[in-house]
C-alpha cells in the first residue's frame, strides 16, 4: 500500500484530487499502475516480488455516517463512520 493524503493531493494536483473523489473506479487503477511502474523503476527486484501496488487515499474532507449511505454513494470515494448512541 502507498498512502496518500487527500489534502496533499489536492494541493499538488487539484484536478486529479477532484477526479479521485468523483470517479475513483477510473482514476485509482491508473494511479496504481503509475505507482507500480515507479516502484519497479527505483527497485529492480520489485517486479519479481510483487505483482502490483495499491494507492490508499486518506484524510478525505467529508464524513458520511454508515446509516446515511445511499445508492448515490456507489462508486464514489467516501469516508464513513458509525453513529455511536
C-alpha positions, 0 to 999 in steps of 0.5 A, a space after each residue: 500500500 502507498 498512502 496518500 493524503 487527500 489534502 496533499 493531493 489536492 494541493 499538488 494536483 487539484 484536478 486529479 484530487 477532484 477526479 479521485 473523489 468523483 470517479 475513483 473506479 477510473 482514476 485509482 487503477 491508473 494511479 496504481 499502475 503509475 505507482 507500480 511502474 515507479 516502484 519497479 523503476 527505483 527497485 529492480 527486484 520489485 517486479 519479481 516480488 510483487 505483482 502490483 501496488 495499491 494507492 490508499 487515499 486518506 484524510 478525505 474532507 467529508 464524513 458520511 455516517 454508515 446509516 446515511 449511505 445511499 445508492 448515490 454513494 456507489 462508486 464514489 470515494 467516501 469516508 464513513 463512520 458509525 453513529 455511536 448512541 
